[in-house]
Amino acid sequence: MMPQFHPLTVTDIHRTTRDAVVLTLKADDPDLFRFTQGQYLTFRKTFDGTELRRNYSICSGVDDGVLQVGIKEVDGGAFSSFANTDLKIGDRLDAMPPMGNFYAGTAPATAKSYLGFAGGSGITPVLSLLRSALSREPDSTFTLVYANRAVHTIMFREELEDLKNRFMGRLTVVHVLESGQDIDLFSGRIDQDKCAALFKSWINVSHIDVAYICGPEPMMMAINASLKAHGMRKDQIKFELFGASQEGLLARKAIRAKSKGAVSTAARITLDGTTHSVDMTKDQSVLEAALSHNLEAPHACRAGVCSTCKAKVTEGEFQMLINHSLEDYEVEAGYVLTCQCYPISDTLVVDYDQH
């Protein structure tokens, strides 16, 4: 089943910092846009004849009664610049229904201790997670460590203060700023040393049930390593990553050296019941090859995160650079994220119809 886009109407635009807006959106069909905390929307828009797809996390909680996303303007970012400067109330946007697995289910009868790490605009899904957990689990607590360059770059600063007052004693917010803080513990960048200091004097990791991490990749990897070093299990740590991985970009350069035989691969791609023969180069992903041959292959993030582009390789050798969404058993069964799947052999057979 191909992911479909549906119209949303912009009903409110709120500026949370100089370069970030919060959009309130109304769906023509609200049932399609019921979301779980931590999920995101994939938007599409054509700029200068090229269709762009961009993912933005939902920042509202599941009990807030609204659908909201936060969009921070990125240098050279066509969609984020459009959202921050040209978008108006009443405009229509096309989006896929909510997707993503960056959450743990809420359980109203249990008392859990949550820990969230967010860097910059990584606060967006974490805000939805903390709002939902605090409203649905009356006995749970949430500690948020939020990293930013300076006070004026803190997205949702007022909202976080309001939430602290509303959930007195249950929500703790620790701001770590690169500049403008007097206390060393809360100054600088979040790395493993910073985590160790926080865990020593501020946060008791042994009491944490679930940790959420969303932000720049180096920060996320450092926090992940530090949490594990302090005794947290892999299944207790959930993280969300958008944007191309540097590790993936470097690995892509090495693929040709590994590839066997010719520099091109004869691929057969099955999509919606039809098999297409496609010639592709070995430094081209299966998704790139499919799109370049005008196949309507499903995709959203192109970063190995969302699993929208999942397919099964039934013949041939390949390398999958990044995988943040497939389970181990799916990989063992031959499933790949086609945006991250590069051929090594001279033939490759891929089936989008097997799920």
C-alpha positions as CSV (number, residue, x, y, z in Angstrom):
1,M,0.0,0.0,0.0
2,M,1.6,3.3,-1.1
3,P,1.7,6.0,1.5
4,Q,-0.8,8.7,0.5
5,F,-0.6,12.5,1.1
6,H,-3.6,14.3,2.5
7,P,-4.4,18.0,2.9
8,L,-3.9,20.0,6.1
9,T,-5.0,23.6,6.7
10,V,-2.7,25.9,8.7
11,T,-5.0,27.4,11.4
12,D,-2.3,29.1,13.5
13,I,1.4,30.1,13.2
14,H,3.3,30.9,16.4
15,R,6.9,32.0,16.5
16,T,8.8,30.3,19.3
17,T,12.2,31.8,18.5
18,R,13.5,34.2,15.8
19,D,14.0,31.3,13.4
20,A,11.5,28.7,14.4
21,V,7.7,28.5,14.1
22,V,5.0,26.2,15.5
23,L,2.2,25.4,13.0
24,T,-1.2,24.4,14.1
25,L,-2.8,22.2,11.5
26,K,-6.4,21.0,10.8
27,A,-7.0,17.8,8.8
28,D,-9.9,17.4,6.4
29,D,-10.1,13.8,7.8
30,P,-9.0,14.0,11.5
31,D,-9.1,10.2,11.9
32,L,-6.2,9.9,9.5
33,F,-4.0,12.2,11.6
34,R,-4.5,10.7,15.1
35,F,-1.0,10.4,16.4
36,T,1.1,8.7,19.0
37,Q,3.4,10.9,21.0
38,G,6.8,11.2,19.4
39,Q,5.6,10.7,15.8
40,Y,6.2,13.0,12.8
41,L,4.6,14.2,9.6
42,T,6.1,14.0,6.2
43,F,5.2,17.1,4.1
44,R,5.7,17.5,0.4
45,K,6.0,20.7,-1.7
46,T,7.4,21.5,-5.1
47,F,10.1,24.2,-5.4
48,D,11.3,25.2,-8.8
49,G,9.9,22.0,-10.4
50,T,11.5,19.7,-7.8
51,E,9.4,17.9,-5.2
52,L,10.8,18.0,-1.7
53,R,9.7,15.8,1.2
54,R,10.5,16.9,4.7
55,N,9.8,15.4,8.1
56,Y,8.8,17.5,11.1
57,S,8.0,16.1,14.5
58,I,4.6,16.6,16.2
59,C,5.2,18.7,19.3
60,S,1.6,18.6,20.7
61,G,0.6,16.0,23.3
62,V,-2.0,13.3,22.5
63,D,-4.4,14.9,24.9
64,D,-3.9,18.5,23.8
65,G,-6.7,18.4,21.2
66,V,-4.5,19.9,18.4
67,L,-2.0,18.8,15.8
68,Q,1.1,20.9,15.9
69,V,4.6,20.7,14.4
70,G,7.7,22.8,15.1
71,I,9.9,23.9,12.2
72,K,13.2,25.5,12.7
73,E,14.7,27.4,9.7
74,V,17.8,25.8,8.3
75,D,20.4,27.7,6.2
76,G,19.6,26.8,2.6
77,G,16.5,24.8,3.6
78,A,13.8,25.4,1.0
79,F,10.9,24.0,3.0
80,S,11.9,25.3,6.4
81,S,12.5,28.8,5.0
82,F,9.1,28.7,3.3
83,A,7.4,27.7,6.5
84,N,9.2,30.4,8.5
85,T,8.7,33.3,6.0
86,D,6.0,32.7,3.4
87,L,3.5,30.4,5.0
88,K,0.2,32.0,6.0
89,I,-2.8,31.1,8.1
90,G,-5.4,29.4,5.8
91,D,-2.7,27.9,3.5
92,R,-2.9,24.2,2.7
93,L,-0.1,21.7,3.0
94,D,0.1,18.0,1.8
95,A,1.3,15.5,4.4
96,M,1.4,11.8,5.0
97,P,-0.4,10.5,8.1
98,P,1.7,10.3,11.3
99,M,4.6,7.9,11.3
100,G,7.5,6.9,13.5
101,N,8.3,4.6,16.5
102,F,10.0,7.1,18.8
103,Y,7.9,6.3,21.8
104,A,7.1,3.9,24.6
105,G,3.5,3.3,25.4
106,T,1.9,5.1,28.3
107,A,0.4,3.2,31.2
108,P,-1.8,5.3,33.5
109,A,-1.6,2.9,36.4
110,T,2.2,2.8,36.6
111,A,4.7,5.3,38.0
112,K,7.6,5.7,35.6
113,S,10.7,7.9,35.6
114,Y,11.5,9.3,32.2
115,L,14.6,11.0,31.0
116,G,14.7,13.1,27.9
117,F,17.8,14.6,26.1
118,A,17.1,17.1,23.4
119,G,19.4,19.3,21.3
120,G,18.1,22.3,19.5
121,S,15.0,21.5,17.4
122,G,15.3,17.9,18.7
123,I,13.0,19.2,21.5
124,T,10.0,18.9,19.2
125,P,9.2,15.1,19.5
126,V,10.5,15.1,23.1
127,L,7.9,17.8,24.0
128,S,5.1,15.6,22.7
129,L,6.5,12.7,24.7
130,L,6.7,14.6,28.0
131,R,3.3,16.3,27.5
132,S,1.7,12.9,26.9
133,A,3.4,11.0,29.7
134,L,2.7,13.7,32.3
135,S,-1.0,13.9,31.3
136,R,-1.6,10.2,31.0
137,E,0.5,8.9,33.9
138,P,-0.4,10.9,37.0
139,D,2.3,9.3,39.1
140,S,5.2,9.5,36.5
141,T,8.0,12.0,36.4
142,F,10.0,13.4,33.5
143,T,13.5,15.0,33.6
144,L,14.4,16.9,30.5
145,V,18.0,17.9,29.7
146,Y,17.8,20.5,26.9
147,A,21.0,21.7,25.0
148,N,21.1,25.0,23.1
149,R,23.6,27.6,22.0
150,A,22.1,30.4,24.1
151,V,18.9,31.5,25.9
152,H,17.5,33.2,22.8
153,T,17.7,29.9,20.7
154,I,15.6,27.8,23.2
155,M,12.5,26.6,21.3
156,F,9.4,26.3,23.4
157,R,11.0,28.1,26.3
158,E,7.7,29.6,27.6
159,E,5.8,26.3,27.0
160,L,8.3,24.4,29.1
161,E,8.0,27.0,31.9
162,D,4.2,26.6,31.8
163,L,4.5,22.8,31.9
164,K,6.8,23.0,34.9
165,N,4.2,25.1,36.8
166,R,1.3,22.8,35.7
167,F,3.1,19.6,36.7
168,M,4.8,20.9,39.8
169,G,7.4,18.5,41.2
170,R,6.9,16.0,38.3
171,L,8.7,17.8,35.5
172,T,12.4,18.9,35.9
173,V,14.0,20.9,33.1
174,V,17.8,21.3,32.9
175,H,19.1,23.8,30.4
176,V,22.7,23.2,29.1
177,L,23.9,26.2,27.1
178,E,27.1,26.8,25.2
179,S,27.1,30.4,26.4
180,G,25.4,32.5,29.1
181,Q,25.4,30.0,32.0
182,D,27.3,30.7,35.3
183,I,27.4,27.1,36.5
184,D,30.0,24.8,34.8
185,L,27.7,21.8,35.0
186,F,25.1,23.5,32.8
187,S,27.6,25.1,30.4
188,G,29.2,23.8,27.2
189,R,28.2,20.9,25.0
190,I,26.7,17.6,26.0
191,D,29.3,14.9,25.6
192,Q,30.2,11.8,27.6
193,D,32.0,13.8,30.3
194,K,29.1,16.2,30.7
195,C,26.7,13.2,31.0
196,A,29.0,11.6,33.6
197,A,28.9,14.9,35.6
198,L,25.1,15.1,35.3
199,F,24.7,11.5,36.4
200,K,26.9,12.0,39.3
201,S,25.3,15.0,40.9
202,W,21.9,15.6,39.2
203,I,20.3,12.5,37.7
204,N,20.2,9.0,39.1
205,V,20.3,6.8,36.0
206,S,19.5,3.7,38.1
207,H,16.0,5.1,38.7
208,I,15.2,5.9,35.1
209,D,12.8,3.5,33.2
210,V,13.0,5.0,29.7
211,A,15.3,7.5,28.1
212,Y,14.6,9.5,24.9
213,I,17.3,11.2,22.9
214,C,16.8,13.5,19.9
215,G,19.4,16.0,18.6
216,P,22.6,16.2,16.5
217,E,24.1,12.7,15.8
218,P,27.4,13.1,17.8
219,M,25.5,14.3,20.8
220,M,23.0,11.4,20.6
221,M,25.8,8.8,20.2
222,A,27.7,10.2,23.3
223,I,24.5,10.2,25.4
224,N,23.6,6.7,24.3
225,A,27.1,5.4,25.2
226,S,27.0,7.2,28.5
227,L,23.6,5.8,29.5
228,K,24.7,2.3,28.7
229,A,27.9,2.8,30.6
230,H,25.8,3.8,33.6
231,G,23.7,0.6,33.4
232,M,20.8,1.3,31.1
233,R,19.8,-1.5,28.7
234,K,19.5,-1.0,24.9
235,D,15.7,-1.5,25.0
236,Q,15.3,1.3,27.6
237,I,16.9,3.9,25.3
238,K,15.0,5.3,22.3
239,F,16.4,7.9,19.9
240,E,15.3,9.8,16.9
241,L,17.6,10.8,14.1
242,F,16.8,12.8,11.0
243,G,19.3,14.1,8.4
244,A,22.1,12.3,6.6
245,S,24.5,10.5,8.8
246,Q,28.2,11.4,8.3
247,E,29.0,7.8,8.9
248,G,26.7,6.9,6.0
249,L,28.2,9.5,3.7
250,L,31.7,8.2,4.4
251,A,30.7,4.6,3.9
252,R,29.0,5.4,0.6
253,K,32.3,6.6,-0.8
254,A,33.8,3.2,0.0
255,I,31.1,1.1,-1.6
256,R,32.6,1.1,-5.1
257,A,35.8,-0.3,-3.7
258,K,33.9,-3.2,-2.2
259,S,31.6,-3.8,-5.2
260,K,32.2,-6.9,-7.4
261,G,32.5,-6.9,-11.2
262,A,31.0,-4.1,-13.2
263,V,30.4,-0.6,-12.0
264,S,26.7,-1.0,-12.8
265,T,24.0,-3.4,-11.6
266,A,21.1,-4.9,-13.4
267,A,18.2,-4.6,-10.9
268,R,14.7,-6.0,-11.0
269,I,12.3,-4.0,-8.9
270,T,8.7,-5.2,-8.1
271,L,6.3,-2.5,-7.2
272,D,2.5,-2.6,-7.0
273,G,2.4,-6.0,-8.8
274,T,4.7,-5.0,-11.7
275,T,8.4,-5.9,-12.1
276,H,10.6,-3.3,-13.7
277,S,14.2,-3.9,-15.1
278,V,16.4,-1.0,-14.0
279,D,20.1,-0.4,-14.7
280,M,21.8,1.3,-11.8
281,T,25.3,2.3,-10.7
282,K,26.8,0.8,-7.6
283,D,27.0,4.2,-5.8
284,Q,23.2,4.6,-6.3
285,S,20.7,3.5,-3.7
286,V,17.8,1.3,-4.7
287,L,15.4,4.1,-3.9
288,E,17.4,6.6,-6.0
289,A,17.4,4.2,-8.9
290,A,13.7,3.6,-8.7
291,L,12.9,7.3,-8.6
292,S,15.3,8.1,-11.4
293,H,13.3,5.6,-13.6
294,N,10.0,7.3,-12.6
295,L,8.8,4.5,-10.4
296,E,6.5,5.7,-7.6
297,A,8.6,4.1,-4.9
298,P,7.4,4.9,-1.3
299,H,9.7,7.1,0.7
300,A,9.8,9.8,3.3
301,C,12.9,10.6,5.3
302,R,15.7,9.1,3.1
303,A,17.8,8.9,6.3
304,G,17.3,5.3,7.3
305,V,14.8,6.3,10.1
306,C,11.2,5.9,9.1
307,S,11.0,2.5,7.2
308,T,8.5,3.9,4.6
309,C,10.8,2.7,1.9
310,K,11.1,-0.9,3.2
311,A,11.4,-3.7,0.7
312,K,12.8,-7.2,0.5
313,V,15.9,-8.2,-1.4
314,T,15.3,-11.7,-2.8
315,E,18.5,-12.1,-4.9
316,G,21.9,-10.4,-5.0
317,E,24.3,-8.9,-2.5
318,F,24.0,-5.4,-1.1
319,Q,25.2,-3.1,1.7
320,M,22.7,-1.2,3.9
321,L,24.5,1.8,5.3
322,I,22.2,3.1,8.0
323,N,19.3,1.3,9.8
324,H,17.4,3.1,12.6
325,S,14.1,1.4,12.1
326,L,14.2,-2.2,11.0
327,E,14.3,-4.9,13.7
328,D,17.1,-7.6,13.6
329,Y,14.7,-10.3,12.5
330,E,13.5,-8.2,9.5
331,V,17.1,-7.7,8.4
332,E,17.8,-11.4,8.7
333,A,14.8,-12.1,6.6
334,G,16.2,-9.9,3.8
335,Y,14.3,-6.7,4.4
336,V,16.1,-3.4,3.6
337,L,15.6,0.3,3.8
338,T,15.9,1.0,0.1
339,C,17.1,4.6,0.7
340,Q,20.2,3.0,2.4
341,C,20.6,-0.1,0.2
342,Y,23.4,-0.1,-2.3
343,P,24.2,-3.1,-4.7
344,I,27.5,-4.9,-4.5
345,S,26.7,-7.7,-6.9
346,D,26.0,-7.3,-10.7
347,T,22.3,-8.3,-10.2
348,L,19.8,-7.4,-7.5
349,V,16.2,-8.3,-7.1
350,V,14.0,-6.1,-4.9
351,D,10.3,-6.5,-4.0
352,Y,8.4,-3.6,-2.4
353,D,5.2,-5.7,-2.3
354,Q,6.5,-8.1,0.3
355,H,5.8,-6.7,3.8
